[in-house]
Structure formats: C-alpha cells, structure tokens
Amino acid sequence: MTQIITKSEHSTMQNPFIQFFKYIFLSLKILKIVAGGHGSTREKNS
C-alpha cells in the first residue's frame, strides 16, 4: 500500500520539532491514563 504524500505533509513529517511535540503530547496522554488508572488502586492498597 502506497500513500501519496503532499509536500507540506512530507515537510511536516521531516520536522523534528513537530515530531518532538507529537511524542511529548502522546506520552503525556498515556501517562495521564496510566497515572489516573493506577493511582487510585495504589492509594487504596497503601
């Protein structure tokens, strides 16, 4: 499967700053879910 990528999309993908912010944003979302899901159980156990 090949996708046609426009020049603007390609430059966005190549931009390290955008990649960095995407990565931080995703990791923060995951951390929120993990901390929210496990924080309550930890508090109950301790």
PLY file of the C-alpha trace (Angstrom):
ply
format ascii 1.0
element vertex 46
property float x
property float y
property float z
element edge 45
property int vertex1
property int vertex2
end_header
0.00 0.00 0.00
1.47 3.29 -1.08
0.14 6.64 0.04
0.52 9.87 -1.86
2.14 12.41 0.44
1.95 16.10 -0.36
4.99 18.31 0.00
3.55 20.05 3.06
2.80 16.71 4.74
6.31 15.49 3.93
7.95 18.56 5.40
5.76 18.24 8.49
6.86 14.63 8.91
10.51 15.60 8.45
10.31 18.41 11.01
11.98 17.19 14.25
10.23 19.83 16.36
6.77 18.66 15.30
7.80 15.04 15.89
9.08 16.00 19.33
5.86 17.77 20.33
3.75 14.91 18.95
5.78 12.44 21.00
5.50 14.52 24.20
1.78 15.05 23.67
1.17 11.32 23.19
3.35 10.32 26.14
1.55 12.84 28.36
-1.82 11.40 27.34
-0.58 7.88 28.09
0.90 8.98 31.42
-2.40 10.62 32.36
-4.31 7.41 31.63
-1.78 5.23 33.45
-1.48 7.54 36.46
-5.25 8.02 36.65
-5.94 4.29 36.31
-3.31 3.05 38.76
-3.11 5.97 41.18
-6.45 5.15 42.79
-5.59 1.47 43.31
-2.21 2.35 44.81
-3.84 4.72 47.27
-6.29 2.02 48.38
-3.53 -0.56 48.87
-1.27 1.79 50.85
0 1
1 2
2 3
3 4
4 5
5 6
6 7
7 8
8 9
9 10
10 11
11 12
12 13
13 14
14 15
15 16
16 17
17 18
18 19
19 20
20 21
21 22
22 23
23 24
24 25
25 26
26 27
27 28
28 29
29 30
30 31
31 32
32 33
33 34
34 35
35 36
36 37
37 38
38 39
39 40
40 41
41 42
42 43
43 44
44 45
